[in-house]
């Protein structure tokens, strides 16, 4: 496999998947049921956790052992913590709204409507996915090894798979709140724009090989934070907790299988 092709494909597919998921709004007449919500978010959470471990933390540990010797434990540990703190800080600063539990976070902004705040909530949590794909693709370009290329490809495909239901989880609730189907679709698609943008940022940063272990762990910490803070709690609605649990396991297994196959 060619590293340049895989990098371009990875950046494009994550945005295309969000767009595809957002288009599902044209086939729905109302919002998700609790069962569907739990299945969608549980599945996405499983992929995110598996992608964080197999696609980011393990390569971070391996790269750190090669570059940092006796202090090889520092980049994965501190990078992971910094990634989680980065998302926590965004949560505290950027005004946003979580539809599933009706909670508003961030600095007060009365001039922003709830739909725009919901859009910002999803957009914030797409940032680590873009960074993760960019860092992995950048590592593949820097190393040119088939193992790194395969890891980047499997990570991008896994995130793309979970971006399909994630895109639907943005556009369809907006439809349920009275927004038109075309506008709901555009909001859902726009929420995914940050992924290719931050993937390009990650791609550039990853060329500095000495900090790659830090970057991979940083992306993992941010993704795990999002999953624990948002996806898993919101996949346990309406007394259908086990639907979210089994969907999580299926998502985890699919991502693990991609890592093995690619």
Number of C-alpha atoms within 10 A of each C-alpha: 12 13 23 15 12 19 26 14 15 26 23 16 18 27 25 19 23 29 26 20 25 31 23 18 28 15 9 14 11 14 17 16 11 20 18 16 23 30 26 25 28 32 30 29 30 28 28 27 22 25 29 24 18 20 30 29 26 16 21 28 20 13 22 23 16 11 15 14 9 9 10 18 14 15 24 27 18 15 25 28 18 20 24 22 16 18 23 16 12 17 19 13 13 17 21 29 22 19 17 14 10 9 9 17 16 17 13 12 11 8 6 11 11 17 19 13 21 23 20 18 25 21 19 20 23 23 23 28 30 29 30 32 34 33 32 33 36 30 31 27 22 18 15 15 15 14 13 22 27 24 27 30 26 26 31 28 20 26 27 25 22 25 26 23 22 26 29 26 24 26 31 27 21 25 21 17 12 10 16 14 22 15 14 26 26 14 22 30 23 18 26 28 19 20 28 25 17 22 28 22 16 26 26 15 18 26 18 13 16 14 17 26 32 26 30 33 32 31 33 34 29 28 29 24 23 24 22 13 13 18 23 21 17 21 29 21 18 11 10 16 19 16 22 30 21 16 22 28 17 19 28 22 16 18 27 21 13 18 20 12 10 15
